[in-house]
Amino acid sequence: MDSFWYVMPTVATTGSVDIVPQTQAGKVVSMFMMLIGLIFFGMLTASIAYWYVERMEKKIQKESETEIDELKKLILNLQSEVEEMKKIIEDEK
C-alpha cells in the first residue's frame, strides 16, 4: 500500500506534500481524489480542444462553401459564354 501511495503523487503530478495521510484508508481516499483530479483535468482539456476544433471546422466549411458558390457562378458564366459563342458560330455559317 505504501508503494502505491508513493507512486500516485508522482503519477498525479502533485509531487510530495507536507501533509500526508497516516492511515491506509486516508491514503486510498487521497489516491482516489488524485485520480478524479487527473480525469477531470483530462476531460476539461479534451472539451476545450473539441470546442476549438469544431469551431475551426465550421469556419473552414463556411469558407469552402463560399468558394464553391463562386465556382458555380463562374461555371454558369462560362456556360452562357459558350452558348453565345455557339450562336455566333452558327450565325456565321
N, C-alpha and C positions, 0 to 999 in steps of 0.2 A: 504494500500500500504506500509506503514511504517513497518508493521509486516512482510510482505513478504521480505522487504529489510533486516530486522534484521535476518531472518531465512536463507536466501540464502548464506551469507558468511559462516555460520556455516555448511550448507549442502555442500558447495563447498570447505570446509576446508581451506578457505583463511584467516579466522579469521578476527578480526577487523583491519581496516586500518586507517591510519591518514587522507588520502584523501578520502572523500566520496562525491558522487554526491548529489547536493542540490535539483534538480528538480525531479519530478516524471518520466519524460522521461529519465533522466540520470540514475535513479535507474533501470528502465526497461532495458535499454541498458546494464547496468552493470550486472544485473541478467542473461540476455541472454548470455553475454560473459562468465559468470561463468559456465552456463550450457554447453556451447560449449567447455570450458576447461575440464569439467568433462567427456563429451562424447569423446573428443579427447584422453584424458589420458586412458580411459577405452578401446578404440579401439586400442591404441598403446600397452597396456598391453596384450590384447587378441591376437593381431597379433604376438607378441613375444612368447607368450605361445604356440600358434598354430604352429609356426615355430619349436620350441623346441620339442614339442610332435611329430610332423610329422618326424622330424629328428631321434628321438629315435625309432619310429615305423619302419622306414626304416632299421635302424641298427639291430633291433630285427628280422625283417623279413629276412634280409640277413643272420644272424646267424642261424635262423631256417632252411633256405634253404640249408645252408651248412650242418647242422645236418641231414636233410632229404637225401641229396646226399650221405652222409656217411652211413646212414642206408640202402639205396638202394644198395650200394656196398656190405655191409655186407650180405644182403639178397641174392644177386646174388652169393656171395662166398658160403654161406650156401647151396643154391640150387645145386651148382655144386658139393659140397662135398657129399650131399645126393645122387646125381646121381652116383657119383663114388662108394659110399658105396653100392648102389643097384646093380651096375655092379659086384662088388666084391662078394656080396652075391649070385648073380645069377651064377657067375662063379664057386663058391664053390659047388653048387648043382650039 
